[in-house]
């Protein structure tokens, strides 16, 4: 953007509001004049087109366009309540994209909200990466604790012991699940699953370690049985909560690639 455009775009920052929880939003009636609409009736047509576009993209419009009211003052009527909307940044972007292209101010709004939406997408992606890295590190720590407890319980065949947990949680061996998810043989399984699935595996590992230790489980077979049982319970919970088993969750970008990006970022600073 040129300096002039930046100054003009600042109007959208000026009318931006933030909830107590830190979520930003705009009021449609405050946005209206900055998109060049003289009447609410015409502006609401653009809002309705934006809502249709939102639903068509598979995003629930109720999350982006919250219908509300606003009190306005009339000289002869006193105050009266009129319809308004609380709009997310994405909603504002959709409105700008569905506004009348002949209105000069619309192009500025399209540019502003497109840039801001992209910035937020990048920020969200970085936050998601950080979340995965944090959970993955906790899983490593939990696995170390489980190995120590299992060893004291008499486990010697750790490959079979760990696969017992996967068979309980995924109804298949880890090798089979890797093929199902398109994870290459040389890639670590838990490096290639998303935050939800990582968290589910962390819970499986921590609960197995706790039960073996607290229940005084001894022997390879009994330890494998506990791991399978715990895995099956986690599997049931995942299915109940999200409607599909963990093996149907998509693979994610490898943690190794994320770690590589982070190293490059640190070198560039």
ZINORKA-V203796 format. One record per run of one state. SS is the DSSP state (H for helix, E for strand, L for the rest). FROM is the first residue (numbers start at 0). TO is the last residue. If there is no record, write none. Layout:
ss=SS from=FROM to=TO
ss=SS from=FROM to=TO
This chain:
ss=L from=0 to=1
ss=H from=2 to=13
ss=L from=14 to=15
ss=E from=16 to=17
ss=L from=18 to=22
ss=E from=23 to=26
ss=H from=27 to=34
ss=L from=35 to=38
ss=H from=39 to=55
ss=L from=56 to=59
ss=H from=60 to=62
ss=L from=63 to=63
ss=E from=64 to=73
ss=L from=74 to=76
ss=E from=77 to=86
ss=L from=87 to=87
ss=H from=88 to=96
ss=L from=97 to=102
ss=H from=103 to=151
ss=L from=152 to=156
ss=H from=157 to=169
ss=L from=170 to=172
ss=H from=173 to=180
ss=L from=181 to=187
ss=H from=188 to=190
ss=L from=191 to=191
ss=E from=192 to=192
ss=L from=193 to=193
ss=H from=194 to=213
ss=L from=214 to=218
ss=H from=219 to=241
ss=L from=242 to=244
ss=H from=245 to=247
ss=L from=248 to=249
ss=E from=250 to=250
ss=L from=251 to=253
ss=H from=254 to=267
ss=L from=268 to=268
